[in-house]
Amino acid sequence: MENQYTQLRTPAKEYYYEGEILNEFYAKFEEELLKYARENLALSNFTPIWMSCYVDGMGQELHADVPHGPLAFVFSLTKNFDDSDDDKSSSPSKSGRYFRGGETTILRPERANYWQSFDPTEIVERTQLFEEIEPKFNRLTIFDPRLPHGVREVKGTKDVSKGRLVLNGWFNEPAISCQGGLTIEDVGKVLDAKLDLLYEELETLPAMIGFAALRMEIEAETGHVDSISWGADTVAPALSLRDPNEVTETRDVVLATIAGMMSECVFPSSKEKSSICVPFVFG
């Protein structure tokens, strides 16, 4: 697309089909990716995955993918080479790649409202505005697709086997997940009542936008919540606030309210510990 992106891409599944059989390694990748999303992000599906390749002169300008899902992902298949590579016509850089650039570039969340974090004494350069993530082999990057993001132009190789190669898509379909001794029916009965009270309480607090996934570890014998952590959190105030401290404090109140009320849950006893992941969609 002119002035927006230049890349080579194809539906990943079509590439990995061998006749009518899906490559077992790719099938396992999708299986593990979905398992991770369900257990840690409370997202039960993902969009069809693209395989994208960038070689010399290719890149992607800044953009946002609002409608596709609350979280985007990029999994790097970019190979790392060394001087033992059979191709002696050129040598890899210190990074082990035959190109420069290709970083996934994401606007830093604190810069989304530029004046909110503006400091007249600060010299602002690219690294203060954007986070840049190298396309290292086997690296999974998950981020908020509402934030402007792109791919820095690749400079170097024209060989697709040595370019920036990634699998990318979006996680979607928020849903409660449960692993361990408890069943989803056990969990649902407890959470239904607690979430009704929690949503009433959240109505009294400042409006937020974004997505969060709360992980809860449950004791087997007592059914009490042993620990709580955030698997994902892209929550921000719906209204623009000038003071960065006020932004942080507002977020903290909402997230602390969720964590505090959810930690009060008591589930039925079971034969083994359980892990529960609960999605919260704001805005």
Stockholm file with secondary structure:
# STOCKHOLM 1.0

chainA/1-283         MENQYTQLRTPAKEYYYEGEILNEFYAKFEEELLKYARENLALSNFTPIWMSCYVDGMGQELHADVPHGPLAFVFSLTKNFDDSDDDKSSSPSKSGRYFRGGETTILRPERANYWQSFDPTEIVERTQLFEEIEPKFNRLTIFDPRLPHGVREVKGTKDVSKGRLVLNGWFNEPAISCQGGLTIEDVGKVLDAKLDLLYEELETLPAMIGFAALRMEIEAETGHVDSISWGADTVAPALSLRDPNEVTETRDVVLATIAGMMSECVFPSSKEKSSICVPFVFG
#=GR chainA/1-283 SS CTTTEECEEEEHHHHHEETTEECHHHHHHHHHHHHHIIIIICEEEECCCEEEEECTTCEEEEECCTTTCSEEEEEECCCCCCTTCSCCSSCCCTTSCSEECCCEEEECGGGSSGGGGCCTTCCCCHHHHEEEECCCTTCEEEECTTSCEEECCCEECCCGGGSEEEEEEEEEEECCEEEESSCHHHHHHHHHHHHHHHHHHHTTSCCEEEEEEEEEEECTTTCBEEEEEEEEECCEESSCCSCHHHHHHHHHHHHHHHHHHHTTCBCCCCSSCEEEEEEEEEC
#=GC SS_cons         CTTTEECEEEEHHHHHEETTEECHHHHHHHHHHHHHIIIIICEEEECCCEEEEECTTCEEEEECCTTTCSEEEEEECCCCCCTTCSCCSSCCCTTSCSEECCCEEEECGGGSSGGGGCCTTCCCCHHHHEEEECCCTTCEEEECTTSCEEECCCEECCCGGGSEEEEEEEEEEECCEEEESSCHHHHHHHHHHHHHHHHHHHTTSCCEEEEEEEEEEECTTTCBEEEEEEEEECCEESSCCSCHHHHHHHHHHHHHHHHHHHTTCBCCCCSSCEEEEEEEEEC
//
